[in-house]
Amino acid sequence: MSVDELPDSARAFWVAEPGRGEIRPEVLPAALEGDVTVRALYSGVSRGTETLVFHGRIPPSEHERMRAPFQAGSFQFPVKYGYSSVGCVEAGAGIEGHRVFVLYPHQTRYVVPRSAVHIIPPEVPPARAVLAANVETAINGLWDARPHAGDRIVVVGAGTVGCLVAWLAGGIRGCEVELVDVNPGRAAVASALGVGFAAPDQVRGDADLVIHTSGSPQGLTLALGLAGFESTIVDMSWYGETPVTIPLGEAFHARRLTVKSSQVGTIAPAQRARWDSPRRMALALRLLASPVLDVLITGETPFETLPEVMRELTAAPGNTLCHRITYG
């Protein structure tokens, strides 16, 4: 009998120290009234944030704010981190057999409150639902950006979140949306998503709205240069402990630019009176009914290989967008 077949056992991925992960056995807590037991089917690697965690680049000032909902350990290591798990409910709350999305780390089985699981709509394949957290982030970023019909929108950074922001913005009537990235291979992804693409040295400036998702200070500098008069630059990147210097001299003040932050942990102010996190996640899951989003899942490997895969993905991501982990 394997570890995962025991009623109170599981296996989980832990970052033991900066740059090194390992699979560890877990003892599941007893399920209380209102809890559900979930067997993982898939999980997704959130490459931007998980790279910072894997290499120990979370600044001490953010250790508490950056905790994932079911994180174990601390950013001083070891830490069990992640927030994109798709599974099947084995028992609890009368929803046995349902496919669900949970903001849980990479683990074969787990016990969580019923309130923590989001039932995946029947029209959404569970394998695609690993994108749910990224879609939720993109929704919140676009709410913060507040685009208007007909805007010319430039998204700097064609990672998973940037691609999703561009895809959502492209659905607004009359908007002209362009993804910008240093990787020319992202042109095919942009085309599949129905938006334009340009290299950094080819993109036209004077944009009505610029959204930055590249995670690099150079990308933010480029975003500032692309903004038109009195435009807003929404920065969705998080840099961890990396210092960021941007040019606020030259024409920054004369052009009356606004730089605005966006972070998914709080509902965007424009929506906060009517929306909460469960409603936002339900929207994210509904949007995943679109099969075009499969273009964002660029690789898949078994759970047992995750220590090696995480090391490779964080060292040399190449063309990776969302990498999916499968569970037997």
Summary of the structure (lengths in Angstrom):
residues: 328
radius of gyration: 20.0
end to end distance: 14.2
largest distance: 69.7
contacts: 1078
relative contact order: 0.16
helix: 29%
strand: 29%
